Amino acid sequence: MNDLINIISQPFMQRAILGGLIVASMCAVTGVFVTLRKESFISEAIAHASLAGVAIAFLIAAQPLWIAVIVGVLTSLGITFVQKRSNISADAVIGIFLTVVFAFGVLILNLLPGYRPELTSYLFGSILSVTQNDIWTSIVFLVPVLGIVAVLYRPMLFAAFDPEYAQVRGIKVGLFDYLTRIMAAIVVVLSIKLVGIVLVTALIVIPASCAKLFAAKFSQMIPLSLLFAIISIIVGLFASYFLNVPSGSTIVLTAGALFAVFGTIRAAWAHTRE
């Protein structure tokens, strides 16, 4: 117990916990709408596209997070625009953007002189290296993301779950398509600091999928998703510290274990009711 208290008293661990809770909140909320829209793959595209943002930031000596957010948002807007203006399937459009922008990022990285050790934290995550500046940046984005969802929850839900019905009710589905994907882009890029480009999709999708297993109605999905996201990050964070293993992988494996356990419980419970 004393060891746990000593660990929590360390400033770097306090920053990691606070940063994890902030990102968990954004992932839980955004993940619900992403999974309802069946667009989990788009978070993968944004995550890989953000590598180009990181590479550009290295090239011009700028803050990687802000440039990655800009590239992520532009990628999500480009995917949405092309998808709406062409007869190409959504998965094909996402696949095209993912590969092209990611390849552009790899090209820029290969043109940069010298070795970039900090790139590893963007690829695989490093929650224990979260800085005070990262915390404030996350808060800057957390407030509008949660504010938008709080104000526009019902039309966003209708647009995500039943766009045809939403259109009949006069809801501008196209506008909410863009809005949801911009939010997803911001959340994905901010989550990269924790779990990395390679694993960030899991943090968006798994907690929301766990919530979907037990939610009796849509209003329960966000609180349940938030609960699963917080558990995944906190348990994964402490496990990575004690086991001395990568934090991003541990957080995602924790989330995966939760999904496996609760999925099994849910299936067993459903079987007993048959």
Secondary structure, 3 states (H helix, E strand, C coil): CHHHHHHHCCHHHHHHHHHHHHHHHHHHHHHHHHHHCCCHHHHHHHHHHHHHHHHHHHHHCCCHHHHHHHHHHHHHHHHHHHHHHCCCCHHHHHHHHHHHHHHHHHHHHHHCCCCCCCHHHHHHCCHHHCCHHHHHHHHHHHHHHHHHHHHHHHHHHHHHHCHHHHHHCCCCHHHHHHHHHHHHHHHHHHHHHHHCCCCHHHHHHHHHHHHHHHCCCHHHHHHHHHHHHHHHHHHHHHHHHHHCCCHHHHHHHHHHHHHHHHHHHHHHHHHHHC
